[in-house]
């Protein structure tokens, strides 16, 4: 039951990380809580290692993104006092940092997908399986605004997966042949 609550709160915080002012804080706390839930649900499997790798890549990508925003704003204000044209070097570094952020974000989404596919297969929970697809598609379309919305919908699907986790985990799966034999 604790793992379910950690997963619900963590995925809700990650879903709220779309808000610009608190996004890094919500993401780090949410990843920590979802990580605890993933660890508790998959103690013997390799699932937690995928989640840990995806979390590290996601945090590095986010910190890199916000660092670059701060650096661009600072260099733009410093260029006012410079006699040279700083637009070309600033644009080049923005493109390089964005490509690194984009690649790290895609790799992170792929490892999140592996994590939640494995959890979905282990506990027969379709929400985890489909949410992994939303995360990867959202990461690829992150260039556009729609990618951010799809990525957030992926985390909402993971939230639904944690909501239904105990129900799916505690139900007994009856094969159709056994059901016919009982009748």
N, C-alpha and C positions, 0 to 999 in steps of 0.2 A: 504493500500500500504506500510506503514511503517513496518507493521508486516512481510510482505513478504520479504522486504529487510533485516530486522534483521535476519529472518530465513535463508535466502540464505547466508549471510555473516557468520553467526554463524556456520552453518553446514559445510561451506567450511573451516573455521578455525579448526573445530573438525576433518574434513577429513585430514587436513594438520598436525594434532597432531601426526602423525606417525613419523614425523621428530624428532630425539632424542634430539636435542639441544634446541628446543623451545616447546616441546610437552606439558608441564604443563601449560605454558603461553597461548598457542593456545587453549588448552582445557578449561581453566577457562574462557577466554574471549568468546570463542565460545559457551559454555554452558550458559553464561550470556545472550548473544544475542538471542540464540534459546529460552531461558526461557522467554525473553520479547515477542518473537513472539508467543510462546505457550500461554502465559497469554492473549495476545490481541485477539487471535483466540478463546479462551475458557474461557471467563470471568465467566460464571455462572456454569460451570461444575467442576467436581473434577479432571479434567485432569492435571491442573497445579500442584496439590499436588503430583501426581505420578511423574511428571517431576522433581519437587524440591527434592523429596526423592532420585530419581535416580541420580541426579546431585551431591548431597552430598555424596552418596556412591561412585560415580565415582571419585570425587576429593580426598576423603579419601584414596581410593585404590591407586591412582596415587602417592600421597604424601608419603604413606607408602612404595610403591615400590622404589621410589627414595631415601627415607631415608635409606632403607635397603641396597641399592647399595652403598651408601656413607659409611654406618657402616661397611659393609664387606670389602671394600677397606681399610678403616682406621684400622680395626682390623687385617687385613692381614699384613699391614706395621708395625703395633706395635708388631706382633708376631715374627718378625725378631729378636727383642731384648729379647724375652722370651725364657727360657730354656725348657718350656713345649711344647707339641704338641697341637696347638689350632685348628687343622683341624676338629676334631669331634664336638666341641661346635659351631664352625662357620657353619658347614654343617647343624647341627640341627636347628639353628636359621634361616638359609636360607630356609629350608623346611617349617618351621612353618610360616614364613612371606609370603612365596609364596602361601601356602594354604589359608591364610587369604586374600591375594590379589586376589586370584582366586575366592574365595567365594563372596567377595565384588563386584568383577567385574561381576559375573553371576547375582547377585541380582540387580545390577545397570542395566544391560541389560534387565532383566525381567521387571523392572519398566519403562524403556524407551519403551519397546514393548507395555506395557499397555497404555502409554501416546500416542504413535503414532497410535496404533490401534483405540483408542477412537477418535483421530483427523481424522483418515481415515474414520471411520464410520460416524462421524458428517458431514464431508464435501464431502463424497463419493470420496475420493482420494485413489486410490489403491497403490500409491507409498509409502505412510506412512505405510500401512498395511504390505506390503512385506518387507520394510526396517526393521521393528521390528523383523521379523524372521531372517534377516541377522545379526542383532545385537546380538540376543540370540545365534545363531549358532556360530558366531565369538567369543563370550565370552566363550562358551564351548570348542571351539577348540583353545583357546588362548595359550595353552601349545605349540602348533606347530605354525610355522610361518604363515601357511595358515589361522589360526584363526584371526590373525591381519589384513590380507588382506580382509577377509570376513567382519570383523567388520568395516573396512574403507569403503567397498562397501555399507554397511548399511547406513552410514552417507552420502555417495554420493546419495543414493536413497532418503534420507530425503531432501537433497538439491534439487533433482528433484521434490519432493513433494511440496516444497515451491515455486519452479519455476512455477508449474502448479496450484498453489493454487487459484489464482484469476480467472483463466479461469474456473476451476471447480466450484468455489464458485458463479460466476456470471451467469453460464449457467442454463437454465431452463430444468428440466427433464420432458420429455413428455412421458406419459405412452402409450404403443402401442394401447390400446383400444381407447383412445382419438384421436390418430392420424388417425385411421381408420374411426372414426366418422366424422372427418373434411373432409375427401375425399369423 
